[in-house]
């Protein structure tokens, strides 16, 4: 006489396999959430860097050094308006005169027609992104 149905061992193995699959999906979901959050933070940091880039592009060359050592928390936009919705972020700006022959070489203030602007964006105290560009007197 043949029995119809599954044995207890077959059912237990199936339950274990389904449990492992569900666990893997939950772990993957958590990893995707973390990656998505990091991507959002990076996108926000790049937006805040671009706000300072736009601001320094619109400024007269002689006013750039006013931003050396400046920190903005909450960060500001290109019109110097505070962005309260990004209060956990901050922008740190460094402006250095550099040699026309070597943009890596810092020279004394007002001795060059080139400045290197560095903007670093932090989320609380964690550095998220930074960018460097050269601005010439023109």
Rosetta blueprint (number, residue, H / E / L):
1 X L
2 X L
3 X L
4 X L
5 X L
6 X L
7 X L
8 X H
9 X H
10 X H
11 X H
12 X H
13 X H
14 X H
15 X H
16 X H
17 X H
18 X H
19 X H
20 X H
21 X H
22 X H
23 X H
24 X H
25 X H
26 X H
27 X H
28 X H
29 X H
30 X H
31 X H
32 X H
33 X H
34 X H
35 X H
36 X H
37 X H
38 X H
39 X H
40 X H
41 X H
42 X H
43 X H
44 X H
45 X H
46 X H
47 X H
48 X H
49 X H
50 X H
51 X H
52 X H
53 X H
54 X H
55 X H
56 X H
57 X H
58 X H
59 X L
60 X L
61 X H
62 X H
63 X H
64 X H
65 X H
66 X H
67 X H
68 X L
69 X L
70 X L
71 X E
72 X E
73 X L
74 X L
75 X L
76 X E
77 X L
78 X L
79 X L
80 X L
81 X L
82 X E
83 X L
84 X H
85 X H
86 X H
87 X L
88 X L
89 X E
90 X E
91 X E
92 X E
93 X E
94 X E
95 X E
96 X E
97 X E
98 X E
99 X L
100 X L
101 X L
102 X L
103 X L
104 X L
105 X L
106 X E
107 X L
108 X L
109 X L
110 X L
111 X L
112 X L
113 X L
114 X E
115 X E
116 X E
117 X E
118 X E
119 X E
120 X E
121 X E
122 X E
123 X E
124 X L
125 X L
126 X E
127 X E
128 X E
129 X E
130 X E
131 X E
132 X E
133 X E
134 X E
135 X E
136 X E
137 X L
138 X L
